[in-house]
Amino acid sequence: MLDRLRKMSEMQQAEMQQAFVRAPVEPVMDGRPVTGLRKRRPLGRRMVYWLANGLLMPLILTLYAVIVADGLALLVPVMAMRIGRLPIPGAALAANYDGFDRVTLAHVGSMLLFVVVTWLYIRIFDELQGFGSVAKQAAKNPALVYVLTGVALTILGADALLFYAGMTAKTQSGWTESPSYVAPLATLLYTASLAVIGYWHSEYKHADKV
């Protein structure tokens, strides 16, 4: 009888030890588990990040203002209207300033598209890395995931189409005739570059999570 009780006690102790070993170790503060902890990024990496953004973002904005805006004005002619001709109070003042008198709705639209597309690429890579909230709803609400995926692909596809249209217009209006593959190749490089920048921002945003 004593041997049986001793064996049962040893088995219970072994089970308790295994439970403690298998239990995940969570950071604790004031006796409560803490989630979302972050580690401090190295100063060098932060400087590289902001310096690269300071160099890349103005370049991308220029592409949008010069090429995507042309594609938007070409495919949607009403977007070629200048800001100074809009029937809104104060719009005519833009015609009094050099440079602003040439700003069109296409330029404004392209800037808004730049913000949306950049945010979309970052969110897409957030989801692919498991940090987003959309992919977690795939099992419970797959229709929502399909709709959001379709909307995102439509916006990104439209952005690539506008760049292609603008690039085609630029190559055809030059002094020399450009090869036919220039516009598709430039569009492919443009789209790939935006995707890489989106991944880079997403990876930097989550790299400091513990």
Order of alpha helices (4+ residues) and beta strands (2+ residues): alpha-beta-beta-alpha-alpha-alpha-alpha-alpha
